[in-house]
């Protein structure tokens, strides 16, 4: 092969690159201006949903936090206050901070396409959508006394008494948690051993711990709604 042909093949294999300025920054600036204009026009024609002044003698029923806190308020139904208000948000923040360290892109910075990061993008989108589902449930499906109503049902103060809640015996709760976290760590390592090997021992354990904790919130909600289970494990210090 001649030098000219080799040079042509090399040029074809090169990835086309452009500078961030002005190709990307200019488009982002235009998009920001358009978003600002849309928000200004929308805010001019649509009033904020402000209500009357709060009256301590007649509390609102249901009393709801601002929409951005309704996800936490919904989690309060299924967990103790300190878990729902402190532990869960802390795990979310720590997990988001750990993403750049446990999901290292071998091709360098800036590679965020789905083809290269299927697992990371899928997990992030699941958690993102799940959080907004909690906000939607708290906004539109929680009526008087924080009772659950489907969107097509009318809110009423006369609703059937919910069935009593029960908790698992501690021995069964400990066994269930060991099975959940044990199999949750072992099965992906065996089924997707290439992925586990690529992450390494430390990053794999951190990744799966965060993933199992996130899925554990969903499991606890399902146990509460389907089987009326209040706690899986009860201790003098905390309840799960």
KANOR-V324199 format. One record per backbone hydrogen bond with DSSP energy under -1.0 kcal/mol. NH is the residue of the N-H (numbers start at 1). CO is the residue of the C=O. Records with the same first field share a line. If there is no record, write none. Layout:
NH=CO + CO
This chain:
6=2
7=3
8=4
9=5
10=6
11=7
12=8
13=9
24=20
25=20
26=22
28=24
29=25
30=26
31=27
32=28
33=29
34=30
35=31
36=32
37=33
38=34
39=35
40=36
41=37
42=38
43=39
44=40
45=41
46=42
50=48
58=55
69=66
73=69
74=70
75=71
76=72
77=74
78=75
79=75
84=80
85=81
86=82
87=82
88=83
90=86
91=87
92=88
93=89
94=90
95=91
96=92
97=93
98=94
101=98
102=98
103=99
108=105
112=110
117=113
121=117
122=118
123=119
124=120
125=121
126=122
127=123
128=124
129=125
130=126
131=127
132=128
133=129
134=130
135=131
136=132
137=133
138=134
139=135
140=136
141=137
143=147
146=143
147=144
149=141
153=150
166=228
168=231
173=169
174=170
175=171
176=172
177=173
178=174
179=175
180=176
181=177
182=178
183=179
184=180
185=181
186=182
187=183
190=186
191=187
192=188
196=192
197=193
198=194
199=195
200=196
204=200
205=201
206=202
207=203
208=204
209=205
210=206
211=207
212=208
213=209
214=210
215=211
216=212
217=213
218=214
219=215
220=216
221=217
222=218
223=219
224=220
225=221
226=222
227=223
229=223
230=166
235=238
240=233
